[in-house]
Amino acid sequence: MKLQDISKLLDCTLVGDGSLEIGGVAGMEQATASELTFLANPRYAAKVKDTRAAAILVREPIDGPAISFLVSQDPYLDFARALALFYEAPRPAPGIHPTAVIDASAVVGEGASIGAYAVVGPRVRIGARAVLHPHVVIYEGAQIGDDFLAHAHTSVREFCILGNRVILQNGVVVGGDGFGFAKRMDGSHFKIPQSGIAVLEDDVEIQCISAVDRASVGETRIRRGAKIDNLVQVGHACEVGEDNIICSQAGLAGTSKLEKNVLLAGQAGISGHLTIHENAVVYAQAGIGGDVPAGALMAGSPAFDAKTWRRAVAAFPNLPEMVKTIRDLKKRLETVEGSSSPEPASDPASKE
């Protein structure tokens, strides 16, 4: 594909030789003379002179390097769009494998591909062009929209509802029982029936070995466009807002609510019965124990304002020396105070 054609498809401004033939995309250090690369962070601009790429996506042209530029408002996004021009994941042909088991009452839309040993239970409805890879299990009564993609060993539990273009990576469980138990007088645990469901709206993607629990009553809901990374736990009756990003190993306790455009970095922990308001960012390994205001940056465990946290972390390695200094100052102060104390008054009777 010629660079000038890529420029038009991405709606970028071409600076340089548009007749260059581009055969793929790659990172700046790995790109070859027939590939397109990108520069998203200006801090790495010095590396451009060393790249062997034919052309580079940038916010603005760079003086010096003899390379063609595609000027973009968002080089990282346009690099991803360029990658989609050259790579498409393999898609199995439509059809049902002989070992798949589909209940007679289930309805599967046109153009579906059902892999080996997949199971589709009673009264399930799946829209058009679904892909169920081997060993996918869809439990009774689940309702799923168009263009569903489920990789091997995923499970959608009974009566859960999934929208259009939902993607489940390997090992995802949607609608497993919430972790609900009531303690008896003798200390044993009574399992609370998990009668609710889990709902995934349109364009949700959940990556490998993550779980979205069903609610004990009502629903757990993942709203439109949310993206959930590997090894994430979403507890019962949680609400994950539109376009949220939840990174690996984060955990949401039951009834947590995340509003629109929230970002949880890796290993963040969220207590139950609280709200993280829209556009908030929670740093890696932060522990959230209360409501978070809109647009806040939170860090630490227990979490507080990230700017204050950074100052605290910078001071932390110096605490032992600071403590020693304080102790030394305290001793010196006590010595000074002791030496300046007035002598006790003499007893007049002792002079007689």
C-alpha positions as CSV (number, residue, x, y, z in Angstrom):
1,M,0.0,0.0,0.0
2,K,1.4,3.4,-0.9
3,L,2.1,5.9,1.8
4,Q,-0.2,8.5,0.1
5,D,-3.1,6.0,0.2
6,I,-2.5,5.4,3.9
7,S,-2.4,9.1,4.5
8,K,-5.9,9.5,2.9
9,L,-7.3,6.5,4.8
10,L,-6.1,7.9,8.2
11,D,-6.9,11.6,7.2
12,C,-3.3,12.6,8.0
13,T,-1.1,15.2,6.3
14,L,1.7,13.8,4.2
15,V,5.1,15.4,4.3
16,G,7.6,13.5,2.0
17,D,7.4,10.8,-0.6
18,G,3.9,9.6,-1.0
19,S,4.9,6.9,-3.6
20,L,6.7,4.8,-0.9
21,E,5.3,1.3,-0.8
22,I,4.4,0.3,2.8
23,G,4.2,-3.3,3.7
24,G,3.4,-3.1,7.4
25,V,3.8,-1.3,10.6
26,A,6.3,-1.7,13.5
27,G,7.8,-0.1,16.5
28,M,10.5,2.5,15.9
29,E,13.4,0.3,16.8
30,Q,12.1,-2.8,14.9
31,A,10.7,-1.1,11.7
32,T,12.4,-1.9,8.4
33,A,12.7,0.2,5.2
34,S,9.2,-0.9,4.0
35,E,7.3,-0.2,7.3
36,L,5.5,2.7,9.0
37,T,6.2,3.5,12.6
38,F,5.1,6.2,15.1
39,L,6.2,8.8,17.7
40,A,3.6,9.4,20.3
41,N,5.9,10.8,23.1
42,P,8.1,13.8,22.2
43,R,10.7,12.5,24.8
44,Y,11.7,9.8,22.3
45,A,12.2,12.2,19.4
46,A,15.9,11.7,19.4
47,K,15.4,8.1,18.4
48,V,13.9,9.1,15.1
49,K,17.3,9.6,13.5
50,D,18.2,5.9,14.2
51,T,15.0,4.3,12.9
52,R,15.1,2.4,9.6
53,A,11.4,2.9,8.9
54,A,10.2,4.3,5.6
55,A,7.8,6.8,7.3
56,I,6.7,7.9,10.7
57,L,3.4,9.1,12.3
58,V,4.1,12.3,14.3
59,R,2.3,15.3,15.7
60,E,4.6,17.6,13.7
61,P,7.6,17.0,11.4
62,I,11.0,16.8,12.9
63,D,14.0,18.6,11.5
64,G,17.0,16.5,10.4
65,P,16.0,12.9,9.7
66,A,15.6,12.0,6.0
67,I,12.2,10.3,6.5
68,S,8.6,10.8,5.3
69,F,6.0,12.0,7.8
70,L,2.3,11.5,8.4
71,V,1.2,14.4,10.6
72,S,-1.5,13.3,12.9
73,Q,-3.4,14.8,15.8
74,D,-3.0,11.4,17.6
75,P,-0.1,9.3,16.4
76,Y,-0.8,6.5,18.7
77,L,-4.4,6.1,17.7
78,D,-3.5,6.4,14.0
79,F,-0.8,3.8,14.4
80,A,-3.4,1.4,15.8
81,R,-5.7,2.3,12.8
82,A,-2.8,1.7,10.4
83,L,-2.1,-1.7,12.0
84,A,-5.7,-2.6,11.3
85,L,-5.1,-2.0,7.6
86,F,-2.4,-4.7,7.5
87,Y,-3.5,-7.3,10.1
88,E,-6.8,-9.1,10.6
89,A,-7.1,-11.9,13.1
90,P,-8.0,-15.3,11.6
91,R,-11.7,-15.9,11.6
92,P,-13.0,-19.5,11.4
93,A,-15.4,-20.3,8.6
94,P,-19.2,-20.3,9.3
95,G,-20.5,-23.6,10.4
96,I,-21.1,-25.9,13.4
97,H,-18.4,-28.4,14.4
98,P,-19.8,-32.0,14.7
99,T,-18.8,-32.2,18.3
100,A,-20.6,-29.0,19.4
101,V,-23.8,-29.4,21.4
102,I,-26.6,-26.9,20.6
103,D,-29.9,-27.3,22.4
104,A,-32.9,-27.7,20.1
105,S,-34.6,-24.6,21.8
106,A,-31.5,-22.3,21.2
107,V,-31.5,-19.8,18.4
108,V,-28.2,-18.9,16.7
109,G,-28.1,-16.2,14.1
110,E,-26.8,-16.4,10.5
111,G,-23.1,-16.7,9.7
112,A,-22.2,-18.2,13.1
113,S,-19.1,-20.3,13.7
114,I,-19.4,-22.8,16.5
115,G,-16.2,-24.6,17.4
116,A,-15.4,-28.1,18.7
117,Y,-17.0,-29.1,22.0
118,A,-18.8,-25.8,22.4
119,V,-22.1,-26.0,24.3
120,V,-25.1,-23.7,23.8
121,G,-27.8,-24.4,26.3
122,P,-31.7,-24.3,26.3
123,R,-33.5,-21.1,25.3
124,V,-30.2,-19.3,24.4
125,R,-30.4,-16.6,21.8
126,I,-27.3,-15.5,19.9
127,G,-27.2,-12.9,17.1
128,A,-25.7,-13.0,13.7
129,R,-22.0,-13.7,12.9
130,A,-21.1,-15.1,16.3
131,V,-17.8,-16.9,16.8
132,L,-17.6,-19.5,19.6
133,H,-14.2,-21.1,19.7
134,P,-13.7,-24.6,21.1
135,H,-15.0,-25.4,24.6
136,V,-17.1,-22.2,25.0
137,V,-20.2,-22.8,27.2
138,I,-23.3,-20.6,27.0
139,Y,-25.7,-21.5,29.9
140,E,-29.5,-21.6,29.8
141,G,-31.4,-18.5,28.8
142,A,-28.5,-16.3,28.0
143,Q,-29.2,-13.5,25.5
144,I,-26.4,-12.3,23.2
145,G,-26.3,-9.8,20.4
146,D,-24.7,-9.7,17.0
147,D,-20.9,-10.2,16.2
148,F,-20.2,-12.0,19.5
149,L,-16.6,-13.3,19.8
150,A,-15.8,-15.8,22.6
151,H,-12.4,-17.5,22.8
152,A,-11.8,-20.9,24.1
153,H,-12.9,-21.9,27.6
154,T,-15.1,-18.8,28.2
155,S,-18.4,-19.2,30.0
156,V,-21.6,-17.1,29.9
157,R,-23.8,-18.2,32.8
158,E,-27.6,-18.6,33.0
159,F,-29.8,-15.7,31.9
160,C,-27.0,-13.2,31.4
161,I,-27.4,-10.5,28.8
162,L,-24.7,-9.4,26.3
163,G,-25.0,-6.7,23.7
164,N,-23.5,-6.4,20.2
165,R,-19.8,-6.8,19.4
166,V,-18.9,-8.2,22.8
167,I,-15.5,-9.9,23.0
168,L,-14.5,-12.4,25.6
169,Q,-10.9,-13.6,25.7
170,N,-9.8,-17.0,26.9
171,G,-11.1,-18.2,30.3
172,V,-13.5,-15.3,31.0
173,V,-16.5,-16.1,33.2
174,V,-19.6,-13.8,32.9
175,G,-22.2,-14.3,35.6
176,G,-20.5,-16.7,38.0
177,D,-22.0,-16.6,41.5
178,G,-21.2,-13.5,43.6
179,F,-19.3,-14.1,46.8
180,G,-22.3,-13.9,49.2
181,F,-22.5,-15.8,52.5
182,A,-24.4,-15.1,55.7
183,K,-22.9,-16.4,58.9
184,R,-25.0,-18.6,61.1
185,M,-24.9,-18.5,65.0
186,D,-22.7,-21.5,65.0
187,G,-20.1,-19.8,62.8
188,S,-20.9,-21.7,59.6
189,H,-21.9,-20.0,56.4
190,F,-25.2,-20.0,54.5
191,K,-24.8,-19.4,50.8
192,I,-26.9,-16.5,49.6
193,P,-28.8,-17.4,46.4
194,Q,-27.4,-15.5,43.5
195,S,-30.6,-14.8,41.7
196,G,-29.5,-11.7,39.7
197,I,-27.7,-11.5,36.4
198,A,-24.7,-9.9,34.7
199,V,-25.2,-7.5,31.8
200,L,-22.6,-6.5,29.3
201,E,-23.5,-3.7,27.0
202,D,-22.3,-3.1,23.4
203,D,-18.6,-3.0,22.5
204,V,-17.4,-4.4,25.9
205,E,-14.2,-6.4,25.8
206,I,-13.0,-8.6,28.7
207,Q,-9.5,-10.1,28.5
208,C,-8.2,-13.4,29.8
209,I,-9.1,-15.1,33.1
210,S,-11.3,-12.3,34.3
211,A,-14.6,-12.6,36.1
212,V,-17.8,-10.6,36.2
213,D,-20.0,-11.9,39.0
214,R,-23.8,-12.0,38.9
215,A,-25.8,-10.1,41.5
216,S,-27.6,-11.7,44.4
217,V,-30.6,-9.6,43.4
218,G,-30.8,-7.2,40.5
219,E,-27.8,-7.0,38.2
220,T,-24.1,-6.4,37.7
221,R,-23.7,-4.1,34.7
222,I,-20.7,-3.3,32.5
223,R,-21.7,-0.3,30.4
224,R,-20.9,0.4,26.7
225,G,-17.3,0.4,25.6
226,A,-15.7,-0.6,28.8
227,K,-12.5,-2.5,28.5
228,I,-11.4,-5.0,31.2
229,D,-7.9,-6.4,31.3
230,N,-6.6,-9.8,32.4
231,L,-7.2,-11.2,35.9
232,V,-9.7,-8.6,37.0
233,Q,-12.5,-9.3,39.5
234,V,-15.8,-7.4,39.2
235,G,-17.9,-8.3,42.2
236,H,-21.7,-8.8,42.5
237,A,-24.0,-5.8,41.8
238,C,-21.1,-3.6,40.6
239,E,-21.6,-1.0,37.9
240,V,-18.7,-0.3,35.5
241,G,-19.3,2.9,33.5
242,E,-19.0,3.7,29.8
243,D,-15.5,3.6,28.3
244,N,-13.9,2.6,31.6
245,I,-10.4,1.1,31.5
246,I,-9.7,-1.5,34.2
247,C,-6.2,-2.8,34.2
248,S,-4.8,-6.2,35.2
249,Q,-5.4,-7.6,38.7
250,A,-7.7,-4.8,39.8
251,G,-10.6,-5.9,42.1
252,L,-14.0,-4.4,42.7
253,A,-15.9,-5.4,45.8
254,G,-19.6,-5.8,45.6
255,T,-21.9,-2.9,44.8
256,S,-19.0,-0.6,43.7
257,K,-20.1,2.0,41.1
258,L,-17.7,3.5,38.6
259,E,-19.0,6.3,36.5
260,K,-18.0,7.3,32.9
261,N,-14.3,7.3,31.7
262,V,-12.8,6.0,35.0
263,L,-9.3,4.4,34.8
264,L,-8.2,1.8,37.3
265,A,-4.5,1.0,37.0
266,G,-3.1,-2.5,37.8
267,Q,-3.8,-4.0,41.2
268,A,-6.1,-1.2,42.3
269,G,-8.5,-2.4,45.0
270,I,-12.0,-0.9,45.4
271,S,-14.1,-1.3,48.6
272,G,-17.8,-2.0,48.2
273,H,-20.7,0.4,48.4
274,L,-18.8,3.5,47.0
275,T,-18.8,5.6,43.9
276,I,-15.8,6.6,41.8
277,H,-17.1,9.6,39.8
278,E,-16.4,10.2,36.1
279,N,-12.9,10.9,34.7
280,A,-11.2,9.8,37.9
281,V,-7.8,8.0,37.7
282,V,-6.8,5.5,40.3
283,Y,-3.0,4.7,40.3
284,A,-1.5,1.2,40.4
285,Q,-1.9,-0.7,43.8
286,A,-4.1,2.1,45.2
287,G,-6.7,1.1,47.8
288,I,-9.9,3.0,47.5
289,G,-12.0,3.1,50.7
290,G,-14.5,5.9,50.0
291,D,-16.1,7.9,47.3
292,V,-13.8,9.5,44.7
293,P,-14.6,13.0,43.2
294,A,-14.9,13.5,39.5
295,G,-11.6,14.0,37.8
296,A,-9.5,13.1,40.9
297,L,-6.1,11.4,40.7
298,M,-5.8,8.9,43.6
299,A,-2.8,6.9,44.8
300,G,-1.5,5.0,47.8
301,S,-3.2,2.6,50.2
302,P,-5.3,3.9,51.7
303,A,-5.6,6.2,48.7
304,F,-5.4,10.0,48.8
305,D,-4.6,12.8,46.3
306,A,-1.9,11.6,43.9
307,K,0.1,14.9,44.0
308,T,0.3,14.7,47.8
309,W,1.1,11.0,47.6
310,R,4.1,11.7,45.2
311,R,5.6,14.1,47.7
312,A,5.0,11.6,50.5
313,V,6.7,8.8,48.6
314,A,9.6,11.1,47.8
315,A,10.1,11.8,51.5
316,F,9.6,8.2,52.6
317,P,13.2,6.9,52.0
318,N,14.5,9.8,54.2
319,L,12.2,9.0,57.2
320,P,14.8,7.1,59.2
321,E,17.3,10.0,58.9
322,M,14.6,12.5,59.7
323,V,13.6,10.5,62.8
324,K,17.2,10.4,64.0
325,T,17.5,14.1,63.4
326,I,14.4,14.8,65.4
327,R,15.6,12.6,68.3
328,D,19.0,14.4,68.3
329,L,17.2,17.8,68.4
330,K,15.0,16.7,71.2
331,K,18.0,15.6,73.3
332,R,19.8,18.9,72.7
333,L,16.6,20.8,73.6
334,E,16.2,18.8,76.8
335,T,19.9,19.5,77.7
336,V,19.5,23.3,77.0
337,E,16.3,23.4,79.0
338,G,17.9,21.5,81.9
339,S,21.0,23.8,82.1
340,S,18.9,27.0,82.0
341,S,16.5,26.0,84.8
342,P,16.7,28.3,87.9
343,E,18.2,27.0,91.1
344,P,15.6,26.1,93.8
345,A,15.1,28.8,96.5
346,S,16.9,28.1,99.8
347,D,15.0,27.5,103.0
348,P,15.3,30.6,105.4
349,A,15.0,28.2,108.4
350,S,18.2,26.5,107.4
351,K,20.2,29.8,108.1
352,E,19.1,29.9,111.7
